[in-house]
Amino acid sequence: MFNLERDLKKRMNAARSHDTARGFLLMRVAALLMKQLFDAIRFLCADVESPGRRPEYVFAVPSITRTLLEILLTVMYVGEDFPKRSEAFHKSGWREHHEERAKYRNEYAKSPEWKTFFRNFEKSLQMGIKELGVTPDEVKDPRKIKYVPIGQRLIDAMGSPNRAYANWLEKWFYSECSTVAHFTPLSLMKVGMYFLLDVFPREMRDESSEADSLVRFKTLYYMMATIVVTAIASEMEHLFHLGNREQIVQIWEKMRVVIPDAQEVCQRRYDALLKMR
């Protein structure tokens, strides 16, 4: 229905400053990654059989959805002070890339077969210095570049309106996906039953078949991923007025009728943000 990456590319090309152009570049990468991840989820969750795909592959979906949530939180955080925070994001990436070099040097600097790798790594760092406006002082001491916060620290660094919503997402969406992604004890309780139905006491088994149980698992996380992808599109529309509001509102209106979580997300955030109700 709409193409976020295309719309962001137009804004990037029309930007009047390098800072703004790099900001839209960050958003383009976010939109492209979001699309690829969601396409992967759609493939894993499709009802039509495909060669090489097994029903059990849906257990990868929570981990992918967790990454989609990280994209959403990053868009919200960067959007609070755009493009300044996107510049900090790029520079923080350069600092971490620089630190990677030290890690590799400590292990492999004396190995002849790594010489080409280090030459290319140096070219990458030099390109970052040029393209990202890393100052001579920062090159001399990359510790002068601050890390961009991640995880709960990123949420804590948001302004209060965004932080309240982000904490709710962390509690009900991110935590749910992380439980499976990290294989915690709770994950064993949630996922183990799908693999070990043969050893569960009969009174603890679900009345439905293993296939039906997988369908419920798939439906839960596909629903969650769809909500998050629509939320990312909503945040970008709110920030940059890309002309996709009507289509996004239509998607929300269809989802909220059949998905209670979509209704709650709209009430908490997007009814006001997109002026839906």
C-alpha positions as semicolon CSV with decimal commas, in nm:
position;residue;x (nm);y (nm);z (nm)
1;M;0,000;0,000;0,000
2;F;0,291;0,235;0,061
3;N;0,668;0,228;0,042
4;L;0,841;0,382;0,343
5;E;1,190;0,337;0,204
6;R;1,101;0,513;-0,121
7;D;0,940;0,804;0,065
8;L;1,237;0,839;0,301
9;K;1,479;0,828;0,008
10;K;1,299;1,123;-0,149
11;R;1,332;1,317;0,175
12;M;1,698;1,223;0,202
13;N;1,772;1,343;-0,149
14;A;1,587;1,670;-0,084
15;A;1,764;1,737;0,247
16;R;1,942;2,072;0,269
17;S;2,213;1,961;0,509
18;H;2,439;1,659;0,548
19;D;2,310;1,607;0,902
20;T;1,950;1,582;0,786
21;A;2,042;1,361;0,491
22;R;2,226;1,121;0,724
23;G;1,924;1,125;0,953
24;F;1,699;1,011;0,672
25;L;1,960;0,756;0,573
26;L;1,929;0,606;0,921
27;M;1,552;0,596;0,886
28;R;1,581;0,438;0,539
29;V;1,797;0,159;0,680
30;A;1,545;0,111;0,961
31;A;1,260;0,087;0,709
32;L;1,451;-0,154;0,485
33;L;1,550;-0,378;0,774
34;M;1,193;-0,371;0,903
35;K;1,065;-0,486;0,563
36;Q;1,314;-0,770;0,533
37;L;1,243;-0,891;0,885
38;F;0,868;-0,878;0,837
39;D;0,896;-1,054;0,501
40;A;1,089;-1,328;0,681
41;I;0,813;-1,354;0,941
42;R;0,548;-1,371;0,670
43;F;0,740;-1,653;0,504
44;L;0,778;-1,845;0,829
45;C;0,412;-1,799;0,921
46;A;0,252;-1,849;0,579
47;D;-0,030;-2,101;0,559
48;V;0,076;-2,214;0,210
49;E;0,347;-2,479;0,217
50;S;0,688;-2,386;0,077
51;P;0,983;-2,614;-0,003
52;G;1,233;-2,631;0,282
53;R;1,008;-2,470;0,542
54;R;0,891;-2,663;0,846
55;P;0,606;-2,556;1,077
56;E;0,845;-2,550;1,374
57;Y;1,041;-2,265;1,217
58;V;0,781;-2,027;1,365
59;F;0,979;-2,045;1,690
60;A;1,223;-1,800;1,529
61;V;0,950;-1,536;1,501
62;P;0,971;-1,399;1,861
63;S;1,342;-1,326;1,816
64;I;1,277;-1,144;1,489
65;T;0,988;-0,953;1,642
66;R;1,217;-0,845;1,924
67;T;1,446;-0,682;1,666
68;L;1,144;-0,507;1,513
69;L;1,065;-0,368;1,857
70;E;1,421;-0,238;1,887
71;I;1,375;-0,059;1,555
72;L;1,052;0,096;1,684
73;L;1,213;0,217;2,005
74;T;1,512;0,357;1,815
75;V;1,286;0,549;1,575
76;M;1,099;0,697;1,871
77;Y;1,421;0,793;2,050
78;V;1,596;0,944;1,748
79;G;1,279;1,119;1,640
80;E;1,263;1,319;1,963
81;D;1,562;1,526;1,850
82;F;1,605;1,473;1,477
83;P;1,859;1,492;1,318
84;K;2,085;1,558;1,620
85;R;2,030;1,215;1,770
86;S;2,082;1,047;1,435
87;E;2,426;1,211;1,422
88;A;2,502;1,074;1,767
89;F;2,379;0,734;1,649
90;H;2,613;0,734;1,348
91;K;2,912;0,851;1,550
92;S;2,848;0,597;1,822
93;G;2,854;0,332;1,551
94;W;3,191;0,460;1,434
95;R;3,329;0,445;1,790
96;E;3,211;0,086;1,833
97;H;3,358;-0,004;1,494
98;H;3,689;0,148;1,607
99;E;3,677;-0,062;1,924
100;E;3,615;-0,371;1,714
101;R;3,948;-0,313;1,544
102;A;4,128;-0,326;1,879
103;K;3,954;-0,654;1,957
104;Y;4,070;-0,810;1,631
105;R;4,420;-0,665;1,664
106;N;4,463;-0,815;2,009
107;E;4,396;-1,162;1,867
108;Y;4,517;-1,157;1,507
109;A;4,756;-0,864;1,446
110;K;5,053;-1,098;1,405
111;S;4,879;-1,331;1,159
112;P;4,981;-1,262;0,795
113;E;4,651;-1,391;0,660
114;W;4,469;-1,109;0,842
115;K;4,662;-0,825;0,674
116;T;4,403;-0,770;0,402
117;F;4,127;-0,771;0,661
118;F;4,300;-0,498;0,863
119;R;4,367;-0,285;0,553
120;N;4,000;-0,297;0,461
121;F;3,899;-0,229;0,820
122;E;4,116;0,084;0,821
123;K;3,957;0,204;0,497
124;S;3,616;0,161;0,656
125;L;3,718;0,368;0,957
126;Q;3,863;0,642;0,737
127;M;3,546;0,654;0,531
128;G;3,346;0,693;0,852
129;I;3,567;0,983;0,962
130;K;3,503;1,159;0,632
131;E;3,133;1,086;0,591
132;L;3,022;1,122;0,952
133;G;3,218;1,434;1,043
134;V;3,424;1,268;1,316
135;T;3,651;1,541;1,453
136;P;4,030;1,512;1,492
137;D;3,987;1,512;1,871
138;E;3,737;1,227;1,846
139;V;3,967;1,033;1,616
140;K;4,248;1,077;1,865
141;D;4,028;0,972;2,157
142;P;3,706;0,794;2,048
143;R;3,595;0,787;2,411
144;K;3,485;1,147;2,356
145;I;3,203;1,006;2,145
146;K;2,919;0,898;2,371
147;Y;2,752;0,562;2,327
148;V;2,391;0,571;2,219
149;P;2,186;0,405;2,494
150;I;2,029;0,069;2,424
151;G;1,763;-0,141;2,592
152;Q;1,613;0,005;2,908
153;R;1,868;0,288;2,908
154;L;1,733;0,403;2,571
155;I;1,380;0,404;2,710
156;D;1,495;0,595;3,019
157;A;1,655;0,856;2,793
158;M;1,326;0,932;2,616
159;G;1,099;1,220;2,700
160;S;0,813;1,142;2,935
161;P;0,532;1,094;2,675
162;N;0,737;0,846;2,473
163;R;0,888;0,684;2,781
164;A;0,551;0,585;2,925
165;Y;0,447;0,412;2,602
166;A;0,791;0,256;2,554
167;N;0,785;0,111;2,906
168;W;0,444;-0,040;2,831
169;L;0,582;-0,194;2,509
170;E;0,878;-0,331;2,703
171;K;0,649;-0,488;2,961
172;W;0,396;-0,649;2,727
173;F;0,574;-0,696;2,394
174;Y;0,953;-0,680;2,431
175;S;0,967;-0,888;2,747
176;E;0,741;-1,151;2,592
177;C;0,966;-1,184;2,286
178;S;1,288;-1,172;2,490
179;T;1,170;-1,457;2,708
180;V;1,168;-1,688;2,408
181;A;1,471;-1,531;2,238
182;H;1,695;-1,582;2,543
183;F;1,563;-1,926;2,637
184;T;1,493;-1,834;2,997
185;P;1,328;-2,069;3,249
186;L;0,997;-1,906;3,157
187;S;1,076;-1,976;2,793
188;L;1,103;-2,344;2,875
189;M;0,755;-2,329;3,023
190;K;0,618;-2,145;2,719
191;V;0,796;-2,333;2,441
192;G;0,889;-2,671;2,585
193;M;0,534;-2,799;2,568
194;Y;0,536;-2,774;2,190
195;F;0,836;-3,005;2,165
196;L;0,759;-3,245;2,450
197;L;0,393;-3,328;2,416
198;D;0,482;-3,696;2,428
199;V;0,612;-3,671;2,786
200;F;0,347;-3,437;2,930
201;P;0,092;-3,602;3,160
202;R;-0,237;-3,643;2,981
203;E;-0,417;-3,409;3,221
204;M;-0,167;-3,130;3,133
205;R;-0,198;-3,167;2,759
206;D;-0,399;-2,926;2,552
207;E;-0,710;-3,074;2,409
208;S;-0,610;-2,964;2,061
209;S;-0,348;-3,123;1,845
210;E;0,016;-3,026;1,827
211;A;-0,054;-2,862;1,493
212;D;-0,332;-2,650;1,645
213;S;-0,098;-2,546;1,926
214;L;0,159;-2,430;1,673
215;V;-0,109;-2,230;1,495
216;R;-0,189;-2,048;1,817
217;F;0,180;-1,978;1,880
218;K;0,222;-1,854;1,523
219;T;-0,088;-1,637;1,544
220;L;0,023;-1,470;1,867
221;Y;0,364;-1,362;1,741
222;Y;0,254;-1,283;1,387
223;M;-0,012;-1,057;1,536
224;M;0,252;-0,894;1,756
225;A;0,492;-0,842;1,462
226;T;0,216;-0,688;1,250
227;I;0,130;-0,443;1,527
228;V;0,495;-0,342;1,567
229;V;0,550;-0,291;1,192
230;T;0,239;-0,074;1,171
231;A;0,362;0,118;1,476
232;I;0,697;0,187;1,306
233;A;0,516;0,318;0,998
234;S;0,296;0,531;1,226
235;E;0,594;0,683;1,409
236;M;0,766;0,770;1,081
237;E;0,446;0,923;0,944
238;H;0,407;1,133;1,256
239;L;0,768;1,250;1,242
240;F;0,809;1,316;0,872
241;H;0,460;1,351;0,720
242;L;0,532;1,112;0,435
243;G;0,176;1,111;0,304
244;N;0,083;0,762;0,424
245;R;-0,151;0,852;0,709
246;E;-0,473;0,742;0,540
247;Q;-0,339;0,398;0,450
248;I;-0,190;0,347;0,798
249;V;-0,516;0,447;0,965
250;Q;-0,702;0,196;0,748
251;I;-0,467;-0,079;0,864
252;W;-0,515;0,013;1,230
253;E;-0,893;0,028;1,193
254;K;-0,903;-0,320;1,041
255;M;-0,670;-0,468;1,303
256;R;-0,829;-0,316;1,610
257;V;-1,164;-0,477;1,529
258;V;-1,020;-0,830;1,554
259;I;-0,703;-0,791;1,764
260;P;-0,749;-0,660;2,121
261;D;-0,379;-0,569;2,150
262;A;-0,407;-0,349;1,839
263;Q;-0,702;-0,172;1,998
264;E;-0,503;-0,107;2,315
265;V;-0,196;0,015;2,122
266;C;-0,417;0,259;1,933
267;Q;-0,579;0,385;2,250
268;R;-0,243;0,429;2,420
269;R;-0,065;0,595;2,130
270;Y;-0,190;0,613;1,775
271;D;-0,543;0,744;1,813
272;A;-0,384;1,068;1,932
273;L;-0,064;1,055;1,727
274;L;-0,245;1,002;1,396
275;K;-0,560;1,187;1,504
276;M;-0,771;0,877;1,439
277;R;-1,029;0,928;1,715
